[in-house]
């Protein structure tokens, strides 16, 4: 454990026991940015809203149109992850055509604002274009298509992406490889996962290559499957560098209290670890305004997830899946749930925001 992080749990708990400070005035003159509060070498990130569910909403593209959103994006974070803009259906809409516009803009924004980028994602069962899922390709053609995609996309941003989610959600909740809904594994067999890592490494030897999934925060059947897979891949000399837990949490369930222990066992295998998509949804209460108790509970989940990562040496990347409720995917997917982010629709900071900031500050001070 880094000395600077060792006292964090106690300090962060103390921060949470303070009265709710959501309404406290905060001027920008105060050193209140998450990125400035973070310890040296620690990356605090957010997804960059666009594509996916946003296309069905009655607002314009957040990243390109919402000035306030962009201002906060540039000021608060030192890492960004394209929410949808590097996924297959977005970046490779036709077999012979790539659309790099949105991804290029995000990478350029990141460089201008001194931020690193997490690339998301290369081998997944979801958000693949129709031409791919419904194409009648031979195994050899499919293999060629995946290799070309990885080489092209990873190669384009070589040296500019800190971490790539190479394989996303390849196990189901029972810890079985997705041999039916993942086109690559179904058609080409489990060995394609190792090849994806090899091709990504060839295209960008500097990028850290990750396995990423949800419901792997705890030591459970699914994270056990990853633990076994990592050992197998490492034995084969496959360039896999990291394991990350998305951490889409809900206050309906308890906090995964063994998150730190789970990250540690991957750390012990020599892997980096990361939290990549944290949000904490809650039931929409009557009247539509979260209660103080709900906000406090949410803040506690955010704080505990961050503290778990800070406590593990190789966990240097902590990303929230958007920062404002205005653009959250949660209400679109979970009826009756919402308010999952650290700022309101109007960018007002919630207790969860302050919990993150104060936890980072405590870790920085050591
Ligand atoms: O493609 C269908 C289209 O055929 C259909 O007509 C339309 C009707 O609703 O839906 C389209 O699907 C949308 C999809 O994005 C396509 O881009 C979904 O409705 C929409 O909800 C979806 O949203 C994205 C989701 O990934 C897809 O899985 C979200 O914006 C994005 O935040 C979310 O992000 C994922 C991470 O990548 C991986 N981990 C989980 C996380 C949350 O689901």
Boltz pocket constraint, residues with backbone or C-beta under 6 A from the ligand:
constraints:
  - pocket:
      binder: B
      contacts: [[A, 50], [A, 51], [A, 52], [A, 53], [A, 54], [A, 56], [A, 83], [A, 84], [A, 89], [A, 126], [A, 127], [A, 214], [A, 246], [A, 277], [A, 329], [A, 332]]
      max_distance: 6.0
